[in-house]
Amino acid sequence: MPRKDAHELAAMRKRLGGQRGKQWWRSLEELAGSEAFQAYLSRQFPQQHNLLSQGTSRRQFLQLMGASLALAGLSGCSEEPADAIVPYVQTPEEIVPGKPLYYATAAAVAGNVLGLLVESHEGRPTKIEGNPDHPASRGASDAFTQAAILGLYDPDRSQTAYRRNQIATSRNFAENLAAERDSLLQNQGAGLRILIEPVLSPTLADQLNRLAEAFPEMRLHVWDPVRCGQREAALELAFGEEAATLAPVYRLDMADVVLSLDADFLASGWYPVRYADDFMHGRRLPADRAGRWTMNRLYAVQTTPSLTGAKADHCLSRHLAQLEAFAFDLAEQLGVQVQRPPGLPPSEVPQRWLQAVAEDLRRERLSDDQAALIVAGEHLPPRIQALAAAMNQQLGAIGTTVTYYPQPLRNLKAAQGTGNNPVQSLRSLVEAMEAGDVQTLLIIGGNPVYDAPADIDFAGALVQVPFSCHLSLYRDETSRRCLWHVPRNHFLEGWSDLVAEDGTASIVQPLLEPLYEGWTVHQLLAHLLGEADRTDYEIVRAYWRQRSGTDDFERWWYETLHRGTVEGSTGEPQSVTLRSDFATALSEAQNNSTAQAESTAGQANNTSGSGAYDVVIRPDPCVWDGRFANNAWLQELPKPLTKLTWDNAALLSPQDAEAAGLTTGDLVELSAGSRTLQVPVLLLPGQPPRTITVTLGYGRRNAGRVGSRQGFDVYPFRTSDALWFVHGVQLRKLGTKYPLATTVHHHLIDPKELEERHIIREGTLSELNAQPRHPHFVHPGHAVWQARPWKRGEANGNGHHGEDGHAPPVPTAYPEWDYSDDLEQHRYKWAMVIDQNACTGCNACVVACQAENNIPVVGKEEVIRGREMHWLRIDAYYAGDAANPIGPSFQPLPCMHCENAPCEVVCPVAATTHSKEGLNEMTYNRCVGTRYCSNNCPYKVRRFNYFNYTGDLRELPVLQLLQNPDVTIRTTGVMEKCTYCVQRLNAARIEAKMAALDGGQHAGQASGQRGDSSPDNAAQNGANQNSTTPHQAAHGISVQTACQQVCPTRAITFGDLNTPSSPVSEARNHPLNYELLGELNTRPRTTYWAIVRNPNPSLIDEANEEAT
Amino acid sequence: MAQVFHPVMNTISRVSIFGAVFFIVAIVLLLMVYVRSPYSTRAQVVIDQPIPFSHQHHVADCGIDCRYCHTSVEKSAFAGIPATDVCMNCHSFLFNDQPMLELVRTSYRDDVPLRWNRVHDVPDFAYFHHGIHIGKGIGCSSCHGRVDQMPLTWREYSLHMEWCLECHRHPAKHVRPKEFVFRMESLEELVGTEEFNAYLQQNHPQLDPESPDLVFKLREILAKEYKLESETNCSVCHR
């Protein structure tokens, strides 16, 4: 029976108690079977909510109908507006009009350097992809980088310099800066301070070093609200002082057992793109010599649910203190000689779990280049991270699964003496500012007025500085409090260089002239160095001319630009050993942070009582530290676990919520000492009890029209001694509600029969190995699924379905389509396979799809009505009970491109039709907006334009530059959905056909040239150039969809089923392949690989024993 | 009670009921005629240009190949509109004092692009690729008409979807040898010319140049050779 109170635990337990086998659910409301949820489900079109807010009388209705009927006819008669063609004056050599070019560059969008390839249409960048040759991106990228293209064209970007918040000119600023420089030269630069984000550019480091020589008294301060020094402190603690400038680089592909101590290495840590790929390399189910599948195993102990925890085979949620206790327990088990600090509470990790983990980590490896690995979160207190390093040494992981690369840029001369971590650095700056020692302050990037810890009054001290200047993309909170604001160039607008974690250097190559009167950081420093006339191009080239050490620099330069990485720049890992006095150093560190230890202990005592909560602060998965607040794509991106958009919230466990009488959307006040934070509550399954998680980056005051006043600012609650964990926090219910726009209930696949539908199919490695050809968890229950081969009436290749002879296909009343290949003219049969095992839920594909397909954002109000437009959504399904859920398991859901598509037959105007390649096509100009198709879609992948969401681009011409010219911009009243990136398919198909025709033409004359007939662009489109016959040339095209290209773990395979050797054909024959809602006989072209987890057998037995 | 309506009203009402049907049909028919008329399609209507450029002069009189100016027509979706420097290749020597070309010289000198008015404008939701049409042996004149006979340029055909589909359904009716793609004459007009006979001799010696169904047979062969297919899926043009 439906229940009114959404998350009543008893209801959930009752519901779960009656189930056999695994039960999957998307939200707590669904699990409890609440009334609101049922109402949501039973309405065919929840999006229609409030469409006609007032009642309409019959007469009005008829009037409206008559008018709309008349208008329907007239809308087709609008005349094509006159159009101009504006050719070049001088023909550019490299551009073929109408064909995009790709340039290699690099960016550190959220602090991680990724090598990129950027697509440019006649000098206008429209899409960012990863550079396959770059070690940190490997052809993939992340959601932030995908959204950076919108950042470039953001109409709210600062366009001119400001002085005291009055518009000024760049020249005016340059003159002022020159005068400032003259006075600074008089006194050796005393009073000159520079506040900068972590330096990742060697040219910039070189400029700063030269600046330090010119102004010996100058001081450099480094501040970043996310990377604030715990990792470096831990390295120093573990390996000694000189190790603080090292960077650990994990080799997760070499690790067969991984333990994550609150590390979210798959999503939000350092270099998640690379680590996710490495990790999935060990999870990709290769069969060993005996034909048994093998995969790595991941244990996670976390303080808040994370994407890494969601992928873990065993995951525990604990408080920080319990986590620390667990780390010490484990260290003891592994034989690391350390003294367990007094006052730590018991970890409450079952002894058996601890022993199983220790045993698994210690296990003998078959080869020397394999080892276990412990990854500690870089936000954890240094002592825990150092302890993890010590355990890694004990496990032989150092040098095998974790290597340490030197980071010379961390050790800048000018930064010496300003404290060895960002917090100290910022504090010393603020102290100097307050003392009146700072005459000139240059703030390069960042937004310290907004994101400084609450106990460091940066904003107040800034008033004391006579000459302050902020170089930034936006005129943000800091800019408005500085004397000068200087607009900064986007990374696609200026030259620079960047060094990745392992030392690999890349040149940052601009894609277009600066849109506005912007400066690069190199130009700003050049002005200070008295080289005002040098451009960023000259500065970067001069640095590399010196550094490249080659005679033929021009050649070196162009080759480097083309490749995207500096050859031979990748560093050598440095060997490190634990310092000899590690145990004493660790206890000293423990004693030094007495205050924190006390509060930890105090908090531990509180856990049993009803007193205080632990607050965990994390960077936001969408807006990070606040720098992406004005990026509408990221604002509307549903956060991976909560599916919340446009806001942040306090994540609370269902048990605590029940105890405190709270539900999702209730405003609460968190208070720690004198600091308070008002924030709405959001219930999250798997959140550890007595722990509240909040994310940074919201509550911006001057972010721009998109980001200002969205969400709640957590920085005032964050102090320098409690950057990531605040203990002893009191929670008070305010009694008011706040609307939260979560998409968790949107586009539900009717879950009434969820048990029978088996939307998510998940098994264990041992189950798979028991039935490697035909695992039962992939095809549970229904004989119809097991019997039917996926290809109707065709030979089934080496498919696993019909091993005992083919069962006849399930009959259908839908029209039959013929996709068969024809030797004369190859016919494609497009299909996609999504490996749910590899999907980490990182959202990169959702943003990539948005960027590629001109998908608009709709705003918070419209999201609440369920009208978000993402063509690709990622559903998260939990299993188990609400307190200790398993997962979630992620399911990316694009259009299924059904062979028997229910949407096609109901369209009254044939706007959605079937193509001979099996695409389910949507023709916008035909659509009249009946929405029958969406009603009839069992997967709920169709999106309707209730309004003209893209808006009139003539009003914001800069956004016109953003649009992909190969995709139609949709207007009001039109249905849209995933097209399998048909514009890419068409481009590749045309390219292949043209190449084949050329080949055919020259066949009689010069057979050797046939392979060369396709132009360079064919390679850019992914066309195969190794083809030898016209047929094969057309046959072998490989094309990537946007979601596939961006995926860090390569979870998406796409291609042609009529090519038996294509990766997608092979993927569809994989034993794990299954069709979503296959029992509906829709014959989807998008299929899934079931999830396989690899739990420790000894822990499984225990679970079973408990159950029985 | 007196009758409200006079008996003549019976006739009037009958006439008006039937008349209404005819009236509605007539309006629909008129609309259909209207959308196909040059008044609506702007087909065969000369579009004013800032410079009275004559294709007739450049193509027929001077014999300049299409690709000299429309450089990317074989490779790209967009055929390419010549940059000012292409004009100036010749016009820095020829007619370099003509007031008619002042705009070209100004553009070149001041680095300000020319602004031509678009003649062939398909809607933004329709994607046309020049390269593949040329590659498959569809001649320029099949869509653009006899550009060599246009002193000022106009759109020869309506460019309506109906018109596109006519060829997309039966592409073999419009194919021509790739060797003659850039020739303005129709295939029928080319038959019998020396050049065409030489082509037949070399490539299709089995065909009789005198045969009355030569064009039909040749198109049949070409359709196979160029792998012409009826491309009528929506996503071929709409995406």
Interface residues (C-beta under 8 A of the other chain):
Chain A: C77 E79 E80 A82 D83 A84 I85 V86 P87 Y88 V89 Q90 T91 V96 P97 G98 K99 E824 Q825 T913 S915 K916 E917 L919 E921 T923 Y924 N925 R926 D966 V967 T968 I969 T979 V982 Q983 L985 N986 I990 K993 M994 A996 L997 D998 G1000 Q1001 P1015 N1017
Chain B: V35 S40 T71 S72 K75 S76 A77 F78 G80 I81 P82 A83 T84 D85 V86 S107 Y108 D111 V112 P113 L114 R115 W116 N117 R118 D121 P123 D124 F125 A126 Y127 H129 G131 I132 G135 K136 K178 K224 E225 Y226 K227 E229 N233 C234 S235 V236 H238 R239
